[in-house]
Amino acid sequence: MRPGPRIALGIGAELSSNPPQNVGRSRPTANAAPLPSPPSPMAVFSHRIFAVAPPGLEPTLGMELANLGIPARVEEGGFEWTGGWDHLIQGHLHLRTASRLLVRVGSFRARALGELERKGGQLPWEDLLPSHRSVRFRISAGRSRIYHEGAAEERLQRVLAARGFSLHDSDTGLDAQGSASDPGPEALPSTVVVRIFRDEVTVSVDATGGHLHQRGYRLDPGAAPLRETLAAGALLALGWSPTIPLLDPFAGAGTIAIEAALRAMNIPPALATADRAPRPFAFLEWPGFPADSYHSAAAQARGRILPAPPAPILASDRDAGALDALRRNAERAGVLEHLQVEQAPLSRASDPGPGGWVVTNPPYGARLGERKALRPLYRALGRRMGQEWAGRRLALFTADPVLERELRLDLEEIFSSRNGGIRVRLMAMPNPAPRPPSPPNGPRPPAPPSDPWPRPRQS
């Protein structure tokens, strides 16, 4: 009998399309040894896990994973490793720069829609999809015989419908029974991510739900918001230590200052709430998840939170409305009382002090005609760094090399990424002195990346 095709499952096993033949059942004997106790639920779950990295933050995410003791290897768009519930819990609690975590259901080759449907039907969907959630797909296809993403989605929808899962209609927001979706994050449908590239099909389930940058505190975004993952990634990539005073003179809605306070106090991003209640994630509802383990890990993390930052964190802006948004965001994150907030233009912003850092996200000048208006602002920032703030280190996000030159400072690129659809670069003055050690109970600051990986597209 000719063997059927083989499929690599998310747990590293393989499944043949042929049913097993002549399988007998052994009978227990009177003198049989007692059966071993079943393994704990935390040990049973073992799958390939993929952490998606924002463009430019691959080295920083790699260092975060290493600090968590996760032996991940770099892949296109992020990092992959084999892990269990504990890695999903620790990753979602503590990773500051990941976009989301995916768990592989399986992978196989398929060159036709019928083959995609047949092999997709052999995957262990019930292991990762809760039966009470509707399911939606996110499919990308390239350089493959299967190129029509809509047709591929239709075939996989048939597979899940045959297994009893409800399908989510992204156009109407209704499931297959016509029930309306609750817009809250706790009621989002399960998301299956399928990538078809060079006839290789990789099927994953989104373990996160909402994007990991959505900590929950930045409900007042301000005029030109910076993503939380970018702000946290900048502090990590720069090698900033919480023992170094920090100032953001263009604080806006406060993302840089808030992320600095969270890290300085050893607050995990999933606990960035006023009551330190952990954020809900999709994997918490997966079949077999040990219900108490996530809250137990969150309680342990709460016990490691410091009462205050070791050094001042200052946030200033000339716009009173922006500072109102900053205060509301910081209050939701539970760090408002640990920030020094002031309304002041750049010329009167407080000095972070000798050895302090200025880390900021000034206006980019991305719109036509804004460059001319912003040139004096960048020149003024350069003058302050060269005169009153001499001996302090500047790091800023920029999108215009012409405005960068107005600073007239020696700057180096730390990484490039995208924010709000705009390509930005994190530029910084050379570090003037060795980095002080972190506080005893704080996170270990990673060394600045010296040999970053290529910046692949996000998968």
C-alpha positions in Angstrom: 0.0 0.0 0.0 1.4 3.3 -1.0 1.9 5.7 1.9 0.0 9.0 1.9 1.5 12.5 2.3 2.8 13.5 5.7 2.0 16.7 7.5 4.2 18.3 10.2 1.9 19.2 13.1 2.5 22.1 15.6 3.6 19.6 18.2 6.4 18.3 16.0 4.7 15.0 15.2 3.6 13.8 11.8 0.3 12.5 10.6 -0.2 10.2 7.6 -3.3 10.5 5.4 -3.7 6.7 5.6 -5.6 5.3 8.6 -3.6 2.8 10.8 -4.0 -0.8 10.0 -4.5 -3.9 12.3 -4.2 -1.9 15.5 -4.9 -4.1 18.5 -5.7 -3.3 22.0 -3.7 -4.8 24.8 -5.5 -6.3 27.8 -4.3 -5.5 31.3 -3.1 -8.4 33.4 -3.6 -9.0 37.1 0.1 -8.4 37.8 0.4 -5.3 35.6 2.3 -2.4 37.0 0.2 0.6 38.0 -0.2 3.3 35.4 2.0 6.4 35.9 0.2 9.5 37.0 -0.8 11.8 34.1 1.6 14.7 33.3 0.6 18.1 34.6 -1.4 20.4 32.2 1.6 22.8 32.0 3.7 19.9 30.6 1.2 18.5 28.1 1.1 21.5 25.7 4.1 21.7 23.4 3.9 23.6 20.1 6.0 25.7 17.8 5.5 29.3 18.9 6.3 32.4 16.7 6.8 35.9 18.1 6.2 38.5 15.5 8.7 41.4 15.6 7.9 44.9 14.4 10.3 45.9 11.6 13.6 47.1 13.0 13.1 45.6 16.4 14.2 42.1 15.7 17.5 42.4 17.7 15.7 43.9 20.7 13.0 41.2 20.7 15.7 38.6 20.5 17.4 40.0 23.6 14.0 40.1 25.4 13.4 36.4 24.7 17.0 35.5 25.8 16.4 37.4 29.1 13.3 35.3 29.6 15.3 32.1 29.0 13.5 31.2 25.8 15.8 29.5 23.3 14.3 31.1 20.1 15.9 31.2 16.7 15.5 34.0 14.2 13.1 33.5 11.3 11.6 35.8 8.7 9.6 38.4 10.6 10.4 37.3 14.1 11.5 34.3 16.3 10.3 30.7 16.6 10.8 28.1 19.2 9.1 25.0 20.7 7.4 25.8 24.0 4.4 25.2 26.2 1.9 27.1 28.3 4.6 28.6 30.5 6.3 30.3 27.5 2.9 31.7 26.2 2.2 33.0 29.7 5.7 34.6 30.2 5.8 36.0 26.7 2.5 37.7 26.9 3.2 39.0 30.4 6.7 40.4 29.8 7.5 41.0 26.1 7.6 44.7 25.5 8.5 44.8 21.8 6.6 41.8 20.2 3.6 42.5 18.0 1.9 39.2 18.8 2.5 35.5 19.4 1.3 32.8 17.0 1.1 29.1 17.7 1.7 26.8 14.7 -1.1 24.3 14.0 1.0 22.6 11.3 2.7 23.0 8.0 2.6 21.1 4.7 3.1 21.4 0.9 0.1 22.1 -1.3 0.0 23.0 -5.0 -3.8 22.8 -5.5 -6.9 23.9 -3.7 -8.1 20.3 -3.3 -4.8 19.3 -1.7 -5.0 22.4 0.6 -8.4 21.3 1.8 -7.5 17.7 2.2 -4.4 18.3 4.2 -6.0 21.1 6.2 -8.6 18.6 7.3 -6.0 16.6 9.0 -4.7 19.4 11.3 -5.6 19.3 15.1 -7.8 22.3 15.0 -9.6 21.4 18.2 -6.4 21.7 20.2 -6.2 25.4 19.8 -9.7 26.8 18.8 -12.3 27.2 21.5 -15.7 25.8 20.3 -17.7 28.8 21.5 -15.7 31.4 19.4 -16.3 32.1 15.7 -13.2 31.8 13.5 -11.8 34.3 11.0 -8.9 33.8 8.6 -5.9 36.0 7.6 -4.3 34.5 4.5 -1.3 35.6 2.4 -0.1 33.8 -0.7 3.0 34.4 -2.8 5.1 32.6 -5.4 2.9 29.6 -5.2 0.5 27.5 -7.4 -2.2 28.5 -5.0 -2.3 32.3 -5.5 -6.0 33.2 -4.9 -6.3 34.0 -1.2 -10.0 34.2 -1.3 -10.3 30.7 -2.8 -7.9 29.3 -0.2 -9.9 30.9 2.6 -13.1 29.3 1.2 -11.5 25.8 1.2 -10.3 26.1 4.8 -13.6 27.6 5.9 -15.2 24.4 4.6 -12.8 22.3 6.7 -13.7 24.2 9.9 -17.4 24.2 9.1 -17.3 20.4 8.7 -15.7 20.2 12.2 -18.5 22.3 13.8 -16.8 25.7 14.1 -18.7 28.9 13.5 -17.2 31.2 10.8 -16.9 35.0 11.3 -18.0 37.3 8.6 -15.6 40.2 8.6 -17.9 42.3 6.4 -21.0 42.2 8.7 -19.4 41.4 12.0 -21.7 38.4 12.4 -21.0 34.7 12.8 -22.5 32.0 10.6 -25.7 32.0 12.8 -26.1 35.8 12.4 -25.1 36.6 16.0 -23.5 40.0 16.4 -19.9 40.2 17.7 -19.2 42.0 20.9 -16.7 44.7 20.1 -14.8 44.1 23.3 -11.4 42.4 23.1 -12.7 39.5 25.3 -15.2 38.6 22.5 -13.0 38.8 19.4 -13.2 35.8 17.1 -10.3 33.4 16.9 -7.9 34.3 14.2 -6.2 31.7 12.0 -3.1 33.0 10.1 -2.2 31.1 6.9 0.9 31.8 4.9 1.4 30.2 1.5 4.9 30.7 0.1 6.6 28.7 -2.5 3.9 26.0 -2.1 4.6 25.6 1.6 1.6 26.2 3.8 2.1 27.3 7.4 -1.1 27.5 9.5 -1.0 29.3 12.9 -3.5 30.5 15.5 -3.2 33.9 17.0 -2.6 33.4 20.7 -2.7 37.1 21.5 -6.0 38.5 20.2 -5.5 42.2 20.1 -2.1 43.6 19.1 0.5 43.5 22.0 1.2 47.2 21.6 -2.4 47.8 22.9 -1.5 47.8 26.5 -4.9 49.4 27.4 -3.7 52.7 28.8 -3.4 54.8 25.7 -7.0 55.6 25.1 -6.2 59.3 24.5 -3.8 59.0 21.5 -2.9 62.6 21.0 -2.0 64.3 17.7 0.9 62.1 16.5 1.1 59.0 18.8 4.0 56.7 19.0 3.3 53.0 19.3 4.0 51.5 22.7 6.3 48.8 21.2 8.4 51.4 19.4 8.8 53.5 22.6 9.7 50.4 24.7 12.0 49.2 21.9 13.8 52.5 21.7 14.6 52.4 25.4 15.8 48.8 25.2 17.8 49.3 22.0 19.5 52.4 23.4 20.6 50.6 26.5 18.8 53.0 28.8 19.0 52.1 32.5 16.2 53.0 34.9 18.9 54.6 37.1 19.5 57.3 34.4 17.2 60.4 34.6 15.1 60.8 31.4 13.3 63.7 29.8 10.8 63.8 26.9 10.4 67.5 26.0 7.8 66.7 23.3 5.8 64.3 25.4 2.5 64.5 23.6 0.3 61.7 24.9 3.2 60.4 27.0 4.0 57.0 25.5 7.8 57.3 26.0 7.6 58.5 29.6 4.9 55.9 30.5 6.9 53.1 28.9 10.0 54.3 30.8 8.1 54.3 34.1 6.7 50.8 33.5 10.2 49.4 32.8 11.8 51.4 35.6 9.4 50.0 38.1 9.6 46.5 36.7 5.9 46.5 35.7 5.2 44.0 32.9 3.3 45.4 29.9 0.4 43.1 30.5 0.0 44.7 34.0 0.0 48.3 32.7 -3.3 49.0 34.5 -4.2 51.1 37.5 -5.2 48.0 39.6 -2.4 45.8 38.0 -5.1 43.3 36.8 -3.6 41.2 33.9 -4.7 41.8 30.4 -6.8 39.0 28.8 -5.5 37.1 25.8 -6.9 34.7 23.3 -5.0 31.7 24.5 -6.5 31.8 27.9 -9.7 30.2 26.4 -8.0 27.5 24.5 -8.9 23.9 25.3 -6.8 22.4 28.1 -5.4 25.7 29.4 -4.7 25.4 33.1 -7.0 28.3 34.3 -5.1 29.4 37.4 -1.6 29.4 35.9 -1.9 32.8 34.2 -3.2 34.6 37.3 -0.6 32.9 39.4 2.2 34.1 37.1 0.7 37.6 37.2 0.6 37.6 41.0 4.3 36.6 41.0 5.1 39.5 38.6 3.2 41.9 40.8 5.4 40.9 43.7 8.5 42.1 41.8 7.1 45.6 41.0 9.2 48.4 42.6 7.5 51.2 44.6 9.0 54.0 42.4 11.5 54.6 39.6 15.1 54.8 40.7 15.6 58.1 38.8 13.3 61.0 37.7 11.2 60.6 34.6 10.2 64.0 33.2 7.6 64.8 30.6 6.9 68.2 29.2 5.0 69.7 26.3 3.8 73.2 25.4 0.3 71.9 24.6 -2.0 71.8 27.6 -4.4 69.4 25.8 -1.6 66.9 25.1 -0.7 66.9 28.7 -4.3 66.3 29.8 -4.2 63.2 27.5 -0.8 62.2 29.0 -2.2 62.4 32.6 -5.2 60.3 31.7 -3.1 57.7 30.0 -0.5 57.6 32.8 -3.3 57.3 35.4 -4.7 54.3 33.5 -1.2 52.7 33.4 -0.9 53.3 37.2 2.3 55.5 36.9 1.0 59.1 36.9 2.3 59.8 40.5 5.8 58.6 39.3 6.1 61.1 36.5 7.1 64.8 36.7 4.8 66.4 34.2 5.0 70.1 33.2 3.6 72.4 30.6 6.6 74.2 29.0 8.0 74.9 25.6 11.4 73.4 24.6 13.2 76.6 25.8 11.9 76.2 29.3 11.8 72.4 29.6 13.4 71.0 32.8 17.0 69.8 32.6 17.3 66.0 33.2 20.6 66.7 34.9 24.2 65.7 34.2 24.3 62.3 32.6 20.6 62.4 31.9 19.0 61.4 28.6 16.6 63.2 26.4 14.5 60.6 24.5 11.7 62.1 22.4 9.4 61.9 19.3 9.3 65.4 17.9 7.1 66.4 15.0 8.3 64.7 11.8 7.3 67.3 9.2 5.9 64.5 7.0 3.3 66.8 5.3 4.1 69.1 2.5 5.3 72.5 3.7 5.9 71.5 7.3 9.7 71.2 7.0 10.2 74.9 6.8 8.1 75.5 9.9 10.0 72.8 11.9 13.5 73.8 11.0 13.7 76.4 13.9 12.4 73.8 16.4 15.1 71.3 15.4 17.8 74.0 15.5 16.7 75.0 19.0 16.8 71.4 20.2 20.4 71.1 18.8 21.5 74.3 20.5 20.1 73.2 23.9 21.9 69.8 23.6 25.1 71.6 22.8 24.8 74.3 25.4 22.6 74.1 28.5 22.2 70.3 28.2 25.8 69.5 27.3 26.8 66.1 28.7 23.3 64.7 28.2 22.5 62.2 25.6 19.8 62.8 22.9 17.8 60.1 21.1 14.9 61.0 18.8 12.6 59.5 16.2 13.0 61.4 12.9 11.5 61.0 9.4 13.4 63.7 7.5 17.2 63.8 7.0 17.0 67.5 6.3 15.6 68.2 9.7 18.1 65.9 11.3 20.9 68.0 9.8 19.4 71.1 11.5 20.3 69.6 14.8 24.0 69.9 13.9 24.8 67.0 16.2 26.8 63.8 15.7 24.0 61.1 15.5 24.0 57.4 14.7 21.1 55.3 13.6 19.9 52.8 16.2 17.1 51.2 14.1 14.5 52.1 11.5 10.9 51.2 11.5 7.4 52.5 10.7 5.1 54.5 12.8 1.6 55.5 11.6 2.6 54.5 8.1 5.7 56.7 8.1 9.2 55.4 7.9 11.1 56.6 10.9 14.6 56.2 12.2 15.7 56.2 15.9 18.8 58.5 15.9 21.0 59.0 18.9 24.1 60.7 20.1 26.9 58.3 21.1 26.6 57.1 24.7 28.9 59.4 26.7 29.6 57.1 29.6 29.2 53.4 30.6 25.7 52.4 31.5 25.0 52.3 35.3 23.7 48.9 36.6 20.0 48.2 36.9 18.3 48.3 40.3 18.7 45.0 42.2 15.1 43.7 41.4 14.8 45.4 38.0 15.1 43.9 34.6 18.5 43.3 33.1 19.2 46.0 30.4 20.3 44.4 27.2 23.5 45.6 25.5 22.9 47.9 22.4 22.6 45.8 19.3 26.0 45.7 17.4 25.2 43.2 14.6 21.4 43.5 13.9 19.7 41.0 11.7 18.3 42.0 8.3 14.9 43.7 8.7 12.5 41.3 7.0 8.9 42.0 6.4 6.4 41.1 9.1 4.7 37.7 8.7 
